[in-house]
Amino acid sequence: MAQHQKPVLVIGDKNYSSWSMRPWIAMTAGGIDFEETHVKLRTEETKATILRHSPSGTVPALKLGDVVVPESLAICEWAAENSKTGPLLPVDSVARAACRAASAEMHSGFATLRKECPMDILARETCHPISDACRSDIARIEALWENCRHHFGAGGPYLFGHFTIADAMFAPVVSRFITYGVHLLPESADYVAAASHHPAYQAWVAGAKLQVETGI
Ligand SMILES: N[C@@H](CCC(=O)N[C@@H](CS)C(=O)NCC(=O)O)C(=O)O
């Protein structure tokens, strides 16, 4: 990529696009200078517009010169390698493997939670019905978080102490737990509080509010 070209992150609506939120948070937490292109989701033109940016027909997509990286986890890995603010992956190789495993499990799993509790950052629901299958997804997430915090979390409030791509990958889950008022173990609730106060998370939420208020 030519040095003068800024990376461009193509994303969906900030209130709804959970896959877009992950790399945006990783790149923002990593202090990476990038431009963003917003594609409005759920319109007749959405698919054609996304395809103009990304051959996979999905967002997020990171444009690095004429190369397009159309997968959230790969973009988070790129952000970790190009972070200006410190490592977004643990330095220790065991912790790093656990961080990648947690990120990959999030990327490929928890389909029931994602379906039954779609991301809607600004909404607040008090009596959302949760199925047994969804409760099992939530229990697995809480166990995974507890395991990360227990083994690797001593240095800070995030899953691996300092902020990593695993926190970026789970940011939309944090938002879902807030939106749907999911009752959590105290340790999970502490993590949700810490993760949702990270400046990159807060900046994404502010962007979601702006998009909803202005109808853009
Ligand atoms: N595996 C992809 C999933 C991306 C994805 O499904 N994105 C949704 C939006 S959150 C999308 O682009 N949907 C296409 C559409 O709305 O037409 C990733 O991790 O980046």
The ligand as a Tripos MOL2 file, in Angstrom:
@<TRIPOS>MOLECULE
LIG
   20    19     1     0     0
SMALL
NO_CHARGES

@<TRIPOS>ATOM
      1 N1        -17.8380  -12.9900    8.7070 N.3       1 LIG1
      2 C1        -18.0600  -11.5940    8.4210 C.3       1 LIG1
      3 C2        -19.5200  -11.2780    8.6970 C.3       1 LIG1
      4 C3        -19.9040   -9.8930    8.2100 C.3       1 LIG1
      5 C4        -21.4140   -9.6830    8.1270 C.2       1 LIG1
      6 O1        -22.2260  -10.6230    8.1360 O.2       1 LIG1
      7 N2        -21.8150   -8.3890    7.9930 N.am      1 LIG1
      8 C5        -23.2040   -8.0060    7.8020 C.3       1 LIG1
      9 C6        -23.5100   -6.7060    8.5230 C.3       1 LIG1
     10 S1        -23.2060   -6.7600   10.2610 S.3       1 LIG1
     11 C7        -23.4350   -7.7200    6.3310 C.2       1 LIG1
     12 O2        -22.5590   -7.1880    5.6760 O.2       1 LIG1
     13 N3        -24.6010   -8.0730    5.7840 N.am      1 LIG1
     14 C8        -24.8850   -7.8360    4.4050 C.3       1 LIG1
     15 C9        -26.1020   -7.0170    4.1720 C.2       1 LIG1
     16 O3        -26.6420   -6.4370    5.1380 O.co2     1 LIG1
     17 O4        -26.5230   -6.9350    3.0060 O.co2     1 LIG1
     18 C10       -17.0980  -10.7650    9.2860 C.2       1 LIG1
     19 O5        -16.6750  -11.2550   10.3320 O.co2     1 LIG1
     20 O6        -16.7270   -9.6460    8.8970 O.co2     1 LIG1
@<TRIPOS>BOND
     1     1     2 1
     2     2     3 1
     3     2    18 1
     4     3     4 1
     5     4     5 1
     6     5     6 2
     7     5     7 1
     8     7     8 1
     9     8     9 1
    10     8    11 1
    11     9    10 1
    12    11    12 2
    13    11    13 1
    14    13    14 1
    15    14    15 1
    16    15    16 2
    17    15    17 1
    18    18    19 2
    19    18    20 1
@<TRIPOS>SUBSTRUCTURE
     1 LIG1         1 GROUP 0 **** ****
